Amino acid sequence: MPAPSVPPSMSSIGPSRRTVLGGAGLGFLALALGACSSRETVGAGNPAASAGSGSFTVTDMRGVQVSFDAPVQRIATTVIPSPSMLAAVDGGYGRIAGINESTLQANQQGLFGEMFPESKKTTTISPSSFTPNIETITDLEPDVVFQWADQGDGLVEPLENAGFKTVCLLYGTQEYLETWVSLFSTILGKPGRGTEIVDWMHTEISRLQEELSGVTTPVRVVHLGQSGDGYSASNKTSYMHYWMELAGGQNMAADNISAENVVSAEQLIEWDPEVITLGGFDARTPAEVYADKSLASVSAVKNRRVYKAPLGGYRWEVPCAESPLMWQWAAEIYHPDRTGHTLRAAMKEKISYLYGYDVSEGQIDAALRLDMNGASVGYDVFRR
């Protein structure tokens, strides 16, 4: 694998809600990454150790050390994107016992549930607000529980008071995503696998930076979610901001620091984005945005450049094992004349690598939401 480049530096992260934005200094990052090499008895490429063996300690993203005296076999997690990442690192779904209600919905809607049918019936241990159901978790008897590090003690203390080994995570930057992969690979006893996935991410960062090096004027973009009947826009504290910039876009909502990141039609008209992408946590479609008369003057609407983000093994717009595929998707939409349009081939290769599953052409069509995005300009490049 080519030598990885150093990812671009990221802005500091501030807390928000529902979009699950994290915030802490990079000191925690260094602690977590340092701990990821601390497994005492597991070595890369050692088949006997691949399932985890012996005692080990990790430092989570609070800077708290969590020690295990036996291999981890049962995992519960309130953190919405984590099950697909755990499955990608582990090469299967067998150790996941409990998940977030929002994760279950994604599993039932998309490709992940087709790859791992058991994921569509997994016990839920929390609603989308991440509040853990201690009674349910107790019944599951997990060896570890994953929870957010920065959403208040009320989410963590009940788990620790009940005696669960709790590993806490932060969200928002590429560095944090890589820390997740490293932590998961350590806990699962597969550090070599984690290194491979992070190296792939670094390689794709370098490739996109080179491919888009000639872009002198970034495309004006926004990434929208639903807020009531209106819109919310991802700002610079979000992971979406990272891939928007990496793919050659200028996030017009970068400084939109407001309650729930709500944005008015008037503000969208002022920003006049050339491309709008829509998140996967709600049902809004490009057709609905095109029909929104209040946005009729916005360039992305006039020129029919509104796109629903893909749903592969997970919702691509948030940090996940498939994030490099999201970066490529965005680059091919923002700058179609500068990219090779190889996303479908990359999906077949990387989904097979990550999940051990041979995805069909029809499943790729569904993941890319060809039905929703087919009427948007330029989307034909993603057809077979």
Buried (B, 14 or more C-beta within 10 A) or exposed (E): EEEBBEBEEBBEBBBBEEBBBBBBEBEBBBBBBEBBEEBEBBEBEEEEBBBBBBEBBBBBBBBBEBEBEEBBBBBBBBBBBBBBBBBBBBBBBEBBBBBBBBBBBBBEBBBBBBBBEEBBEBBBBBEBEBBBBBEBBEEBEBBBBBBBBBBEEEBBEBBBEBEBBBBBBBBBBBBBBBBBBBBBBBBBBBBEBBBBBBBBBBBBBBBBBEBBEEBEEBBBBBBBBBBEEBBBBBBBBBBBBBBBBBBBBBBBBBEBEBEEBBBEBEBBBEBBBBBBBBBBBEEBBBBEBBEBEEBEEBBBBEEBBBBBBBBBBBBBBBBBBBBBBBBBBBBBBBBEEBBEEEBBEBBBEBBEBBBEBEBEEEBBBBBBBBEBBBEBBBBEEBEE
